[in-house]
Amino acid sequence: MDLGPGVATLDEWTAEIDLGVRKDWPRGRTRPFIGGGLGIIGGSRELLALPGVVASNDDSALGLWIDGGVVWRLGKRFELGLEGRFSRAEIQLEEDVEAGGAHLLLLFGWAASPRNRPAPLPPDSSPSSAR
């Protein structure tokens, strides 16, 4: 945020790394899911005043996240989906700040193997060796 000509510039950012569990319910080509877990959420605030004058503050905290969404299989391996996610942690920048928030994500994926493919038979159980 620019505070005016020759005054100052305020730069802020947040980032998070999440770890958790997810449960899905395959229904043919549609797979709804929910999940949740812990996240490390961090943020930084820098005030750039006169040239060479910088005031900065950063912090990180442990927080929680939850999500839900649906993924559709389009073709043998390509997946497309939507996810809604909410995360929250309280970090200390000059004052207490609620970091995280609500996010809507568009998902693209490529599956390692096609779904619903029968497992290959072991060599000893082929029909010709069952005589």
Secondary structure, 3 states (H helix, E strand, C coil): CECCCCCCEEEEEEEEEEEEEEEECCECCEEEEEEEEEEEEEEEEEEECCCCCEEEEEEEEEEEEEEEEEEEEECCCEEEEEEEEEEEEEEECCCEEEEEEEEEEEEEEECCCCCCCCCCCCHHHCHHHCC
